[in-house]
């Protein structure tokens, strides 16, 4: 009981927050979230709370991120196809032992994935061992704190998963290979959480150059192109005179291809305020 209580003690955090201003007087905020953590996070600092209070609306990746059943149903509807080759045949021979080890670590019977598409296998294996820590994700907390403000969904579960579902099979296999190769890092959540809590965007940007995002084609599809679409929506809200509070994964803020850089190239002043 004591250990359980300690594990759930909220962790202090100072996550990255930016203020957007436009030449027409428009304004908004960018807040980098983290999707999962081993314990609750004290993410709502005074500056974040003030920005959220001043905003007119909240923009998030998924509006129903807390509805695990609905997200799981969407995943199931997209992730299975008949007549697929065995999973072991979808990775090079030199990675098959590592695949078996990862399946064992995750407690997954390969027979349960016989008709699962390659991208779905990759996402399933990429989930940390403690899947329950998604309840501590900041995205959920932001939505709970929105207090009746309009919520705009940038992708939605179907839209987000469809990005993976429409990848060519070769790219799906690259994704699976990257997950296998990066398995140790995937379970080292404490590292990523600590970086996020410190608001260390330099290290977050470095993380976006590793693993599956080190593959140029996957990076374009899963990172750059998504940020471009989100930037178009954010600028549309700003031009309409609304004040958006944009809360998406902190990695999407990083580097020249992140939201901060893209908005700056659109003529907006994006100043980090936390």
Secondary structure, DSSP 8 states (H G I E B T S, - for coil): -HHHHHHTS-EE----EEEEE-TTS-EEEEEEE-S--SS-EE---HHHHHHHHH-SEEEES-TTTT-HHHHHHHHHHHSB-TT---GGGGS-GGGHHHHHHHHHHHT--GGGGTTB-HHHHHHHHHS-S-GGGGGG-HHHHHHHHTTT-EEEESSHHHHHHHHHHTS-HHHHHHHHHHHHHTHHHHT-HHHHHHHHHTT-HHHHHHHTTSGGGGSHHHHIIIIIHHHHHHHHHHHHHHHTT--EEEEEEGGGGSSTTSHHHHHHHTT-EEEE--
